């Protein structure tokens, strides 16, 4: 799950009663870190609060949320229990503990938690969905169906209800009801890719390959980065004898995730079938490197090595397989041939006769079993026997070309791999009780603001290095302990990195004490505070650096970024959890005119709305001034134009935003993010043609989500 879980299960508790300001501040910083997905760091802050005031319920709850995001479900369950011991009326703690228990397959206990939460919020959509899924997971379909009845009555326009119930009917084997529910889910929300993905699986299972292919095509158009859709489409295309198409799908998965073992294995098999042996070996090399116990890959690589003349390598692989499967007859025949090529005739004969003896023993065993079976049939109802044989034949014919990933039967070494049924089942339900709640709706995000930091996530598609002359010159002066990077994909800190930056704060504080007029020291400490999510202190240090050096463009830029982060977080505390959307998000409103409107929801309470608007207006003005100064001091700094454009989008001033994106693109014609955001701004103004043109350019430059939006805009 991402930060959006906070919108759903946080914001309930008020901390105004806390006695000590320091505890308030540490807890607030911890929530900052949690909101911005820095889970390891947030836990350290919550630990401090718990150590100081162990009687408070809320820090245990927040720490549980962080642990859920880190897949520490046992620890999350324990923290929720400690929270509820201190405050049994904290509804969202029951919800969080239910998630933790459900993830540990403690279904009855999870259901009890959801029931308790539903006592306080009887029509809570997410708890009802989770309760239904938990009943499905424990195979209590009747109980699940009753929950769905309540859920659909309370939320009839929520497509996930039908999608989840359809998955349940699929599991029960009622394909007619399942298909009806999938159809209903798609009619309610025709832009939700998993609905097509799930229906495709059902159609494939009922041998409707054309329908499955059409649904997977649509799912991929709507979500181009979900590797599972490509893998499933590759399987469908393979069954339709479209080897070229299947290969293209596996190529796409590997380009997105070079370590995807299902795609690697299947592509290796396809390459072997079309005679591309050397590249097939490369795929099996990757599989074996990642899964040293994948004996299917060893055997396939052994055959390919033998075919390409690498007899020594082939024998080595055959040895590995036969040590694990000593009764695998084809392995002995194959190794015999490889040994003969190596002129090891004694070893070749030994393997050959070992295989012969095993075959003869198998024939004897088979004859014995057939004799016993014939005796049994003589006294049985022959009609029943015929029916059993027929059904077995059908089942075999459906699965003769595939095997589940966990199937270790070496005789299936040359079958395409599919997801295990258990993994497939989880994929249908897991997102209903984990993951970004906001992503359940059709929503478009602007490419996020850029920032100066030390760490960044690597985008496997774009693989860009962002450059600015001023930043490089500052790095060349070696005033900081690390190299500054420009990125809009920040990486959360590891535990070791957290410790490093806390130590750096202490070190820089000591230097500042002896050099109080050194702006660079304040700038460096501000970066450390920013990385540990202490925005208030970071802003103070950026401000001090600017006071000491009024021409410090980088300090203006980062102060603006941190001010926006703080504003984003503070606004999330004012807006009600269920209505919250980031100020940097857009809801797609696609009708006959194919228009998009920026529809950021407002709280119903007018006083709360005024408070939010006044605070936002003031902060936006301060942020804008910082970007203005950064641009004045460094007119070529394209990221300041981009960020200011994003800020103006948040204010719904799309025309001004477009001017900023224009300037960024003029200075950097390959600025993919600027094309993407300008496209969204133009669509928001109803300029469909120019908007789609910008999105097309953004897709060309590596932002592949642009194609999904283009599809939505052109489908009506």
C-alpha positions as CSV (number, residue, x, y, z in Angstrom):
1,X,0.0,0.0,0.0
2,X,1.0,3.6,-0.6
3,X,0.4,6.8,1.2
4,X,-3.3,6.8,0.2
5,X,-4.1,4.3,3.0
6,X,-3.6,7.2,5.3
7,X,-6.5,9.0,3.6
8,X,-8.7,6.1,4.5
9,X,-7.6,5.0,7.9
10,X,-5.9,8.0,9.3
11,X,-7.1,11.5,10.1
12,X,-9.4,10.2,12.8
13,X,-7.4,11.1,15.8
14,X,-6.6,14.5,17.1
15,X,-3.4,15.2,19.0
16,X,-4.4,18.5,20.6
17,X,-4.5,17.0,24.0
18,X,-0.8,16.0,24.0
19,X,0.9,17.8,26.8
20,X,4.5,18.1,25.5
21,X,5.2,20.1,22.4
22,X,8.2,17.9,21.6
23,X,6.0,14.8,21.5
24,X,3.6,16.6,19.3
25,X,6.4,17.5,16.9
26,X,7.9,14.1,16.7
27,X,4.6,12.5,16.1
28,X,3.8,15.0,13.4
29,X,7.1,14.4,11.7
30,X,6.4,10.7,11.8
31,X,3.1,11.2,10.2
32,X,4.8,13.3,7.5
33,X,7.2,10.4,6.8
34,X,4.3,8.0,6.7
35,X,2.3,10.2,4.3
36,X,5.3,10.4,2.0
37,X,5.9,6.6,2.1
38,X,9.1,6.8,4.2
39,X,8.0,3.9,6.4
40,X,11.3,2.9,8.0
41,X,11.9,6.5,9.0
42,X,8.3,6.9,10.3
43,X,8.6,3.9,12.6
44,X,11.7,5.4,14.2
45,X,9.7,8.6,15.0
46,X,6.8,6.6,16.4
47,X,9.2,4.6,18.5
48,X,10.4,7.8,20.1
49,X,6.8,8.8,21.0
50,X,6.0,5.4,22.4
51,X,9.1,5.4,24.5
52,X,8.2,8.8,25.9
53,X,4.5,8.3,26.3
54,X,3.6,4.6,26.1
55,X,0.1,5.2,27.3
56,X,-0.9,6.9,24.0
57,X,-2.9,4.9,21.5
58,X,-2.2,6.7,18.3
59,X,1.5,6.1,17.9
60,X,0.9,2.4,18.0
61,X,-1.8,2.7,15.4
62,X,0.5,4.8,13.0
63,X,3.3,2.4,13.5
64,X,1.0,-0.5,12.6
65,X,0.1,1.3,9.4
66,X,3.8,1.7,8.5
67,X,4.4,-2.0,9.3
68,X,1.5,-3.0,7.0
69,X,3.2,-1.1,4.2
70,X,6.4,-3.0,5.0
71,X,4.5,-6.4,5.0
72,X,5.2,-6.9,8.7
73,X,1.7,-8.1,9.4
74,X,2.4,-9.8,12.7
75,X,4.0,-6.6,14.0
76,X,1.1,-4.6,12.7
77,X,-1.4,-6.8,14.4
78,X,0.4,-6.5,17.7
79,X,0.6,-2.7,17.4
80,X,-3.1,-2.5,16.6
81,X,-3.9,-4.6,19.7
82,X,-1.8,-2.3,21.8
83,X,-3.6,0.7,20.3
84,X,-7.0,-0.8,21.1
85,X,-6.0,-1.7,24.6
86,X,-5.5,2.0,25.1
87,X,-8.4,3.2,23.1
88,X,-11.1,0.6,22.1
89,X,-13.1,3.2,20.2
90,X,-10.5,3.9,17.5
91,X,-12.4,2.4,14.6
92,X,-9.6,2.5,12.0
93,X,-7.4,0.4,14.3
94,X,-9.9,-2.5,13.9
95,X,-9.8,-2.0,10.1
96,X,-5.9,-2.0,10.1
97,X,-5.8,-5.0,12.4
98,X,-8.3,-6.8,10.1
99,X,-5.9,-6.1,7.2
100,X,-2.9,-7.5,9.1
101,X,-4.8,-10.6,10.2
102,X,-6.3,-11.2,6.7
103,X,-2.8,-11.0,5.3
104,X,-1.7,-13.7,7.7
105,X,-4.7,-15.9,6.7
106,X,-6.4,-15.4,10.1
107,X,-9.7,-15.0,8.4
108,X,-12.0,-15.5,11.4
109,X,-10.2,-13.0,13.5
110,X,-10.0,-10.5,10.6
111,X,-13.8,-10.9,10.1
112,X,-14.3,-10.2,13.8
113,X,-12.3,-7.0,13.5
114,X,-14.3,-5.9,10.5
115,X,-17.6,-6.7,12.3
116,X,-16.4,-4.6,15.3
117,X,-15.5,-1.7,13.0
118,X,-18.9,-2.0,11.2
119,X,-20.6,-1.6,14.5
120,X,-19.4,2.0,14.4
121,X,-19.6,2.5,10.6
122,X,-22.3,0.0,9.3
123,X,-22.0,0.9,5.6
124,X,-18.2,1.3,5.5
125,X,-17.4,0.2,2.0
126,X,-13.9,-1.0,2.4
127,X,-14.5,-3.0,5.6
128,X,-17.5,-4.6,3.9
129,X,-15.3,-5.5,0.8
130,X,-12.6,-6.9,3.1
131,X,-15.1,-8.9,5.1
132,X,-16.5,-10.4,1.9
133,X,-13.0,-11.3,0.6
134,X,-12.1,-12.9,4.0
135,X,-15.2,-15.1,3.8
136,X,-14.2,-16.1,0.2
137,X,-10.7,-16.9,1.4
138,X,-12.1,-19.3,4.0
139,X,-14.4,-20.8,1.4
140,X,-17.6,-19.6,3.1
141,X,-19.3,-18.4,0.0
142,X,-22.8,-18.1,1.4
143,X,-21.5,-15.7,4.1
144,X,-19.6,-13.8,1.5
145,X,-22.7,-13.5,-0.7
146,X,-24.7,-12.0,2.2
147,X,-22.0,-9.4,2.7
148,X,-22.1,-8.6,-1.0
149,X,-25.9,-8.1,-0.7
150,X,-25.3,-5.5,2.0
151,X,-22.4,-3.9,0.1
152,X,-24.2,-3.6,-3.2
153,X,-27.4,-2.2,-1.6
154,X,-25.3,0.5,0.2
155,X,-22.9,1.2,-2.8
156,X,-24.7,0.1,-6.0
157,X,-22.4,2.2,-8.3
158,X,-19.2,0.9,-7.0
159,X,-17.7,-1.4,-9.7
160,X,-15.3,-3.2,-7.3
161,X,-18.3,-4.9,-5.6
162,X,-19.3,-6.7,-8.8
163,X,-15.7,-7.4,-9.8
164,X,-15.0,-9.0,-6.4
165,X,-18.2,-11.0,-6.4
166,X,-17.5,-12.1,-9.9
167,X,-14.1,-13.5,-8.8
168,X,-16.0,-15.4,-6.1
169,X,-18.4,-16.9,-8.6
170,X,-15.4,-17.9,-10.7
171,X,-13.9,-19.7,-7.8
172,X,-17.1,-21.5,-7.1
173,X,-17.3,-22.5,-10.8
174,X,-20.4,-20.5,-11.7
175,X,-19.1,-18.9,-14.9
176,X,-22.5,-17.5,-15.9
177,X,-22.9,-15.4,-12.7
178,X,-19.2,-14.5,-12.8
179,X,-19.4,-13.2,-16.4
180,X,-22.5,-11.2,-15.6
181,X,-20.8,-9.5,-12.6
182,X,-17.7,-8.7,-14.7
183,X,-19.9,-7.3,-17.4
184,X,-21.7,-5.1,-14.8
185,X,-18.4,-3.9,-13.3
186,X,-17.2,-2.9,-16.8
187,X,-20.4,-1.1,-17.6
188,X,-20.1,0.9,-14.4
189,X,-16.4,1.7,-14.9
190,X,-15.2,1.0,-18.4
191,X,-11.7,2.4,-17.6
192,X,-10.7,0.1,-14.8
193,X,-8.1,-2.3,-16.2
194,X,-8.4,-5.2,-13.7
195,X,-12.0,-5.7,-14.7
196,X,-10.9,-6.6,-18.2
197,X,-8.0,-8.6,-16.8
198,X,-10.2,-10.7,-14.6
199,X,-12.8,-11.3,-17.3
200,X,-10.0,-12.3,-19.7
201,X,-9.0,-15.1,-17.3
202,X,-12.6,-16.3,-17.2
203,X,-12.9,-16.3,-20.9
204,X,-9.6,-18.1,-21.4
205,X,-10.7,-20.8,-18.9
206,X,-13.9,-21.3,-21.0
207,X,-11.9,-21.5,-24.2
208,X,-13.0,-18.2,-25.6
209,X,-9.6,-17.1,-26.7
210,X,-10.8,-14.3,-29.0
211,X,-12.7,-12.7,-26.1
212,X,-9.8,-13.2,-23.7
213,X,-7.4,-11.5,-26.2
214,X,-9.8,-8.6,-26.7
215,X,-10.1,-8.0,-23.0
216,X,-6.3,-8.2,-22.4
217,X,-5.8,-5.8,-25.2
218,X,-8.1,-3.3,-23.5
219,X,-6.5,-4.0,-20.0
220,X,-3.1,-3.2,-21.5
221,X,-4.4,0.0,-23.2
222,X,-5.7,1.2,-19.8
223,X,-2.7,0.1,-17.8
224,X,0.4,-0.3,-19.9
225,X,2.7,-1.1,-17.0
226,X,1.0,-4.2,-15.5
227,X,3.3,-7.1,-16.5
228,X,0.6,-9.8,-15.7
229,X,-1.6,-8.6,-18.5
230,X,1.3,-9.1,-21.0
231,X,2.1,-12.5,-19.6
232,X,-1.5,-13.7,-19.8
233,X,-1.8,-12.2,-23.4
234,X,1.4,-14.1,-24.3
235,X,-0.2,-17.3,-23.1
236,X,-3.5,-16.6,-25.1
237,X,-1.5,-15.8,-28.2
238,X,0.6,-18.9,-27.8
239,X,-2.6,-21.0,-27.6
240,X,-3.8,-19.2,-30.8
241,X,-0.5,-20.2,-32.5
242,X,0.6,-16.5,-32.7
243,X,4.2,-17.2,-31.6
244,X,5.4,-13.8,-32.8
245,X,2.8,-12.0,-30.8
246,X,3.5,-14.1,-27.7
247,X,7.2,-13.3,-28.1
248,X,6.5,-9.6,-28.3
249,X,4.5,-9.7,-25.1
250,X,7.3,-11.5,-23.2
251,X,9.8,-9.0,-24.7
252,X,7.7,-6.2,-23.3
253,X,7.6,-7.7,-19.8
254,X,11.4,-8.3,-19.8
255,X,11.9,-4.7,-20.9
256,X,9.9,-3.5,-17.9
257,X,11.3,-6.0,-15.5
258,X,14.4,-7.9,-16.6
259,X,14.1,-10.2,-13.6
260,X,10.5,-11.4,-14.3
261,X,11.1,-15.2,-14.3
262,X,7.8,-16.3,-15.8
263,X,8.4,-14.0,-18.8
264,X,12.1,-15.1,-19.0
265,X,11.2,-18.9,-18.9
266,X,8.4,-18.7,-21.4
267,X,10.4,-16.5,-23.8
268,X,13.2,-19.1,-23.5
269,X,10.9,-21.8,-24.5
270,X,9.5,-19.8,-27.4
271,X,13.0,-18.9,-28.6
272,X,14.0,-22.6,-28.4
273,X,11.0,-23.5,-30.6
274,X,11.9,-21.0,-33.3
275,X,15.5,-22.0,-33.3
276,X,17.0,-19.0,-31.5
277,X,19.0,-21.2,-29.2
278,X,21.7,-18.9,-28.0
279,X,19.3,-16.2,-26.8
280,X,17.1,-18.9,-25.3
281,X,20.1,-20.0,-23.2
282,X,20.5,-16.4,-22.1
283,X,16.9,-16.4,-20.7
284,X,17.4,-19.6,-18.9
285,X,20.7,-18.3,-17.5
286,X,18.7,-15.4,-15.8
287,X,16.1,-17.8,-14.5
288,X,18.7,-20.1,-13.0
289,X,20.7,-17.2,-11.5
290,X,17.5,-16.0,-9.7
291,X,16.2,-19.5,-8.9
292,X,19.1,-21.9,-8.5
293,X,16.6,-24.8,-7.8
294,X,14.6,-24.3,-11.0
295,X,15.4,-27.8,-12.5
296,X,13.0,-27.2,-15.5
297,X,15.3,-24.3,-16.5
298,X,18.4,-26.5,-16.1
299,X,17.0,-29.2,-18.3
300,X,15.9,-26.8,-21.0
301,X,19.3,-25.1,-20.9
302,X,21.0,-28.5,-21.0
303,X,19.1,-29.5,-24.2
304,X,20.0,-26.1,-25.8
305,X,23.6,-26.4,-24.8
306,X,23.8,-29.9,-26.4
307,X,22.1,-28.5,-29.5
308,X,24.7,-25.7,-29.8
309,X,27.6,-28.0,-29.2
310,X,28.4,-27.1,-25.6
311,X,28.4,-30.8,-24.5
312,X,30.3,-30.1,-21.3
313,X,27.9,-27.5,-20.2
314,X,25.0,-29.7,-21.1
315,X,26.3,-32.6,-19.1
316,X,26.8,-30.3,-16.1
317,X,23.1,-29.2,-16.3
318,X,21.9,-32.8,-16.8
319,X,23.9,-33.8,-13.7
320,X,22.0,-31.2,-11.7
321,X,18.6,-32.3,-12.9
322,X,19.3,-36.1,-12.4
323,X,20.6,-35.5,-8.9
324,X,17.2,-34.1,-8.0
325,X,15.1,-36.4,-10.3
326,X,17.0,-39.8,-10.4
327,X,14.2,-41.5,-12.1
328,X,13.8,-39.0,-15.0
329,X,14.3,-41.3,-18.0
330,X,14.7,-38.7,-20.8
331,X,17.4,-37.1,-18.7
332,X,19.5,-40.3,-18.9
333,X,19.0,-40.6,-22.6
334,X,19.9,-37.0,-23.2
335,X,23.0,-37.2,-21.0
336,X,24.0,-40.4,-22.8
337,X,24.1,-38.6,-26.1
338,X,26.1,-35.7,-24.7
339,X,28.6,-38.0,-23.2
340,X,28.9,-39.9,-26.4
341,X,29.7,-36.6,-28.2
342,X,32.4,-36.1,-25.6
343,X,33.7,-39.7,-26.4
344,X,32.9,-40.9,-23.0
345,X,31.4,-44.1,-24.3
346,X,31.5,-45.9,-21.0
347,X,29.5,-43.2,-19.3
348,X,27.2,-42.9,-22.3
349,X,26.4,-46.7,-22.2
350,X,25.9,-46.5,-18.4
351,X,23.2,-43.8,-18.8
352,X,21.6,-45.5,-21.8
353,X,21.2,-48.9,-20.0
354,X,20.0,-47.2,-16.9
355,X,17.2,-45.6,-18.9
356,X,16.4,-48.9,-20.6
357,X,16.1,-50.7,-17.2
358,X,13.8,-47.9,-15.8
359,X,11.6,-48.1,-18.9
360,X,11.2,-51.9,-18.5
361,X,10.4,-51.5,-14.8
362,X,7.8,-48.9,-15.7
363,X,6.2,-51.2,-18.3
364,X,5.9,-54.0,-15.7
365,X,4.4,-51.6,-13.2
366,X,1.9,-50.3,-15.8
367,X,0.8,-53.8,-16.8
368,X,0.2,-54.7,-13.1
369,X,-1.9,-51.6,-12.6
370,X,-3.9,-52.2,-15.8
371,X,-4.6,-55.7,-14.7
372,X,-6.0,-54.6,-11.4
373,X,-8.0,-51.8,-13.0
374,X,-9.6,-54.2,-15.5
375,X,-10.7,-56.5,-12.6
376,X,-12.2,-53.5,-10.9
377,X,-14.0,-52.3,-14.0
378,X,-15.6,-55.7,-14.6
379,X,-17.6,-55.3,-11.4
380,X,-18.4,-51.6,-11.9
381,X,-20.9,-49.4,-13.7
382,X,-19.3,-49.0,-17.1
383,X,-21.2,-45.9,-17.9
384,X,-19.7,-44.1,-14.8
385,X,-16.3,-45.2,-15.8
386,X,-16.6,-43.8,-19.3
387,X,-17.8,-40.5,-17.9
388,X,-14.8,-40.3,-15.6
389,X,-12.4,-41.0,-18.4
390,X,-14.0,-38.4,-20.6
391,X,-13.8,-35.6,-18.0
392,X,-10.2,-36.5,-17.4
393,X,-9.4,-36.1,-21.1
394,X,-11.0,-32.7,-21.2
395,X,-9.1,-31.5,-18.2
396,X,-5.8,-32.7,-19.6
397,X,-6.4,-31.1,-23.0
398,X,-6.9,-27.7,-21.4
399,X,-3.7,-27.8,-19.5
400,X,-1.4,-29.8,-21.8
401,X,0.6,-26.7,-22.9
402,X,1.0,-25.1,-19.5
403,X,2.0,-25.7,-15.9
404,X,1.7,-23.6,-12.8
405,X,4.8,-22.0,-11.5
406,X,4.9,-24.1,-8.4
407,X,4.5,-27.4,-10.4
408,X,7.8,-29.2,-10.1
409,X,6.9,-32.2,-12.3
410,X,10.1,-32.4,-14.4
411,X,8.1,-34.1,-17.2
412,X,6.4,-30.7,-17.8
413,X,9.8,-29.0,-18.5
414,X,8.7,-27.8,-22.0
415,X,5.4,-26.2,-20.9
416,X,4.7,-22.5,-20.6
417,X,4.5,-21.2,-17.1
418,X,1.3,-19.6,-15.8
419,X,0.6,-18.0,-12.4
420,X,-0.3,-20.4,-9.7
421,X,-4.0,-20.6,-9.0
422,X,-3.3,-19.3,-5.5
423,X,-1.5,-16.3,-6.9
424,X,-4.2,-15.8,-9.4
425,X,-6.8,-15.8,-6.7
426,X,-4.9,-13.3,-4.6
427,X,-4.6,-11.0,-7.6
428,X,-8.3,-10.9,-7.8
429,X,-8.9,-10.0,-4.2
430,X,-5.7,-8.6,-2.6
431,X,-6.1,-5.1,-4.0
432,X,-9.5,-4.9,-2.3
433,X,-7.9,-4.9,1.1
434,X,-4.5,-3.5,0.3
435,X,-3.3,-0.8,-2.0
436,X,-4.1,2.8,-2.9
437,X,-7.8,3.4,-2.1
438,X,-7.8,6.4,-4.4
439,X,-6.6,4.4,-7.4
440,X,-9.9,2.5,-7.4
441,X,-11.3,5.6,-9.1
442,X,-10.4,6.8,-12.6
443,X,-7.8,9.4,-11.8
444,X,-4.9,11.1,-13.6
445,X,-1.9,12.4,-11.7
446,X,0.3,15.2,-12.9
447,X,4.0,14.2,-13.1
448,X,5.2,15.2,-9.7
449,X,7.4,18.2,-8.8
450,X,11.2,18.0,-9.1
451,X,13.4,18.3,-6.1
452,X,17.1,18.5,-5.2
453,X,18.1,15.5,-3.1
454,X,20.7,12.8,-2.7
455,X,18.5,9.8,-3.7
456,X,16.2,8.8,-6.5
457,X,14.2,5.9,-7.7
458,X,15.3,4.4,-11.0
459,X,12.6,4.4,-13.7
460,X,13.1,1.2,-15.8
461,X,11.4,2.9,-18.8
462,X,12.8,6.5,-18.9
463,X,16.2,5.9,-17.4
464,X,17.0,9.6,-17.6
465,X,19.6,11.6,-15.8
466,X,18.3,15.1,-15.2
467,X,20.9,17.8,-15.6
468,X,21.4,21.5,-14.7
469,X,24.5,23.5,-15.1
470,X,24.1,25.3,-11.8
471,X,23.6,22.1,-9.9
472,X,26.7,20.6,-11.5
473,X,28.8,23.6,-10.6
474,X,27.6,23.4,-7.0
475,X,28.5,19.8,-6.9
476,X,31.9,20.5,-8.3
477,X,32.6,22.8,-5.3
478,X,32.2,19.7,-3.1
479,X,30.5,21.6,-0.3
480,X,28.2,18.7,0.6
481,X,29.1,15.2,1.7
482,X,27.1,13.8,-1.3
483,X,26.2,14.7,-4.8
484,X,23.0,16.6,-5.4
485,X,20.6,15.0,-7.8
486,X,17.5,16.5,-9.6
487,X,14.6,14.1,-9.6
488,X,10.8,13.8,-9.4
489,X,11.0,10.2,-8.2
490,X,12.3,10.4,-4.6
491,X,13.4,7.2,-2.9
492,X,12.5,6.4,0.7
493,X,15.5,6.1,3.1
494,X,16.8,2.8,4.4
495,X,17.4,2.4,8.1
496,X,21.2,2.9,7.6
497,X,20.5,6.1,5.5
498,X,18.3,7.5,8.3
499,X,21.0,7.0,10.8
500,X,23.5,8.7,8.5
501,X,21.4,11.8,8.1
502,X,20.6,12.1,11.8
503,X,24.3,12.0,12.4
504,X,24.9,14.5,9.6
505,X,22.4,16.9,11.3
506,X,24.5,16.7,14.5
507,X,27.7,17.2,12.6
508,X,26.5,20.2,10.7
509,X,25.0,21.7,13.8
510,X,28.4,21.6,15.4
511,X,29.9,23.3,12.4
512,X,27.2,26.0,12.3
513,X,28.0,26.8,15.9
514,X,31.5,27.7,14.9
515,X,30.6,29.1,11.4
516,X,27.2,30.8,11.9
517,X,27.5,32.8,8.7
518,X,28.1,29.9,6.3
519,X,25.0,29.6,4.1
520,X,26.2,26.3,2.6
521,X,26.1,24.6,6.1
522,X,22.5,25.7,6.6
523,X,21.7,24.4,3.1
524,X,23.3,21.1,3.8
525,X,21.5,20.7,7.1
526,X,18.2,21.7,5.5
527,X,18.7,18.8,3.0
528,X,19.2,16.4,5.9
529,X,16.1,17.7,7.7
530,X,14.1,17.4,4.5
531,X,15.2,13.8,4.0
532,X,14.1,12.9,7.6
533,X,10.8,14.6,6.8
534,X,11.3,17.4,9.4
535,X,9.9,20.1,7.1
536,X,9.6,22.9,9.6
537,X,13.3,22.8,10.5
538,X,14.2,22.3,6.8
539,X,12.3,25.5,5.9
540,X,14.0,27.4,8.7
541,X,17.5,26.4,7.5
542,X,16.7,27.2,3.8
543,X,15.5,30.6,5.0
544,X,18.7,31.1,6.9
545,X,20.8,30.1,3.9
546,X,18.9,32.7,1.8
547,X,19.3,35.4,4.4
548,X,23.1,34.8,4.4
549,X,23.2,34.5,0.6
550,X,20.3,36.2,-1.2
551,X,21.4,34.9,-4.6
552,X,21.2,31.2,-3.5
553,X,18.8,30.0,-6.3
554,X,19.0,26.3,-5.2
555,X,17.8,27.2,-1.7
556,X,14.8,29.2,-3.0
557,X,13.9,26.2,-5.3
558,X,14.1,23.6,-2.5
559,X,12.3,25.8,0.0
560,X,9.4,26.1,-2.5
561,X,9.4,22.3,-2.9
562,X,9.4,21.6,0.9
563,X,6.7,24.3,1.5
564,X,4.5,22.5,-1.0
565,X,5.1,19.1,0.6
566,X,4.2,20.6,4.0
567,X,1.1,22.2,2.5
568,X,0.1,19.0,0.8
569,X,0.3,17.1,4.1
570,X,-1.4,19.8,6.1
571,X,-4.3,20.0,3.6
572,X,-4.7,16.3,3.9
573,X,-5.4,16.7,7.6
574,X,-8.3,19.2,6.9
575,X,-10.1,17.3,4.2
576,X,-12.2,14.4,5.3
577,X,-10.5,11.0,4.7
578,X,-13.0,9.6,2.2
579,X,-13.0,12.8,0.1
580,X,-9.3,13.5,0.1
581,X,-7.4,13.8,-3.1
582,X,-3.9,15.3,-3.5
583,X,-3.9,18.8,-4.9
584,X,-1.7,17.5,-7.6
585,X,-4.3,15.0,-9.0
586,X,-7.0,15.2,-11.6
587,X,-10.2,13.2,-11.9
588,X,-11.1,12.2,-15.4
589,X,-14.6,13.4,-16.4
590,X,-15.1,11.7,-19.8
591,X,-18.4,12.3,-21.5
592,X,-19.7,12.8,-25.0
593,X,-17.5,15.9,-25.3
594,X,-14.4,14.0,-24.0
595,X,-13.6,16.7,-21.6
596,X,-11.5,16.6,-18.5
597,X,-12.1,18.8,-15.4
598,X,-9.9,19.2,-12.4
599,X,-12.3,18.1,-9.8
600,X,-10.6,18.3,-6.4
601,X,-13.2,17.5,-3.8
602,X,-14.0,19.9,-1.1
603,X,-15.2,19.2,2.4
604,X,-18.8,19.8,3.1
605,X,-18.2,21.9,6.1
606,X,-18.0,25.5,4.9
607,X,-15.8,26.7,7.8
608,X,-13.4,23.9,7.1
609,X,-13.4,24.8,3.4
610,X,-12.7,28.5,4.1
611,X,-9.8,27.6,6.5
612,X,-8.4,25.3,3.8
613,X,-8.7,27.9,1.0
614,X,-7.2,30.7,3.1
615,X,-4.3,28.7,4.2
616,X,-3.7,27.3,0.8
617,X,-3.8,30.7,-0.9
618,X,-1.2,32.1,1.5
619,X,1.1,29.2,1.1
620,X,0.7,29.1,-2.7
621,X,1.8,32.8,-2.7
622,X,4.9,32.1,-0.7
623,X,5.8,29.1,-2.9
624,X,5.3,31.1,-6.1
625,X,7.6,33.8,-4.8
626,X,10.3,31.3,-4.2
627,X,10.0,29.8,-7.7
628,X,10.0,33.4,-9.1
629,X,13.3,34.1,-7.3
630,X,14.8,30.8,-8.4
631,X,13.9,31.7,-12.1
632,X,15.2,35.3,-11.7
633,X,18.5,34.1,-10.4
634,X,18.8,31.2,-12.9
635,X,16.6,31.7,-15.9
636,X,17.7,28.5,-17.5
637,X,16.6,26.3,-14.6
638,X,13.8,24.4,-16.4
639,X,12.6,22.5,-13.2
640,X,11.5,25.8,-11.6
641,X,9.2,26.6,-14.5
642,X,7.9,23.0,-14.4
643,X,7.2,23.1,-10.6
644,X,5.6,26.5,-10.9
645,X,3.4,25.1,-13.7
646,X,2.3,22.2,-11.4
647,X,1.5,24.7,-8.6
648,X,-0.7,26.7,-11.0
649,X,-2.5,23.5,-12.1
650,X,-3.2,22.9,-8.4
651,X,-4.8,26.4,-8.4
652,X,-6.7,25.5,-11.6
653,X,-4.9,28.3,-13.4
654,X,-4.2,26.1,-16.4
655,X,-3.5,28.9,-18.9
656,X,-0.7,30.2,-16.7
657,X,0.5,26.7,-16.1
658,X,0.7,26.1,-19.9
659,X,2.9,29.2,-20.2
660,X,5.4,27.7,-17.6
661,X,5.4,24.3,-19.4
662,X,6.0,26.1,-22.7
663,X,9.0,27.9,-21.3
664,X,10.4,24.6,-19.8
665,X,9.9,22.8,-23.2
666,X,11.4,25.8,-25.1
667,X,14.6,25.4,-23.0
668,X,14.5,21.6,-23.1
669,X,12.7,20.2,-26.1
670,X,13.0,16.6,-24.7
671,X,11.4,17.4,-21.3
672,X,8.9,14.5,-21.2
673,X,7.2,15.5,-18.0
674,X,6.5,19.0,-19.2
675,X,4.8,17.6,-22.3
676,X,2.7,15.2,-20.2
677,X,1.6,17.9,-17.7
678,X,1.0,20.5,-20.5
679,X,-1.2,17.9,-22.2
680,X,-3.3,17.4,-19.1
681,X,-3.6,21.2,-18.7
682,X,-4.7,21.6,-22.3
683,X,-7.3,18.8,-21.9
684,X,-8.6,20.6,-18.8
685,X,-9.2,23.6,-21.0
686,X,-11.0,21.5,-23.6
687,X,-8.1,21.7,-26.1
688,X,-8.4,18.0,-27.0
689,X,-6.2,17.9,-30.1
690,X,-3.3,19.8,-28.6
691,X,-3.6,17.9,-25.4
692,X,-3.5,14.5,-27.1
693,X,-0.5,15.7,-29.2
694,X,1.4,16.6,-26.0
695,X,0.5,13.2,-24.4
696,X,1.7,11.4,-27.5
697,X,5.0,13.2,-27.3
698,X,5.3,12.4,-23.6
699,X,4.7,8.7,-24.4
700,X,7.3,8.8,-27.1
701,X,9.8,10.2,-24.6
702,X,9.1,7.5,-22.1
703,X,6.0,8.3,-20.0
704,X,3.9,5.3,-21.2
705,X,0.9,6.1,-18.9
706,X,0.2,8.8,-21.5
707,X,-1.1,6.2,-23.9
708,X,-3.7,5.1,-21.3
709,X,-5.1,8.6,-21.1
710,X,-5.1,9.0,-24.9
711,X,-7.1,5.8,-25.1
712,X,-9.6,7.1,-22.6
713,X,-9.9,10.4,-24.5
714,X,-10.4,8.8,-27.9
715,X,-12.7,5.9,-26.9
716,X,-15.9,7.9,-26.9
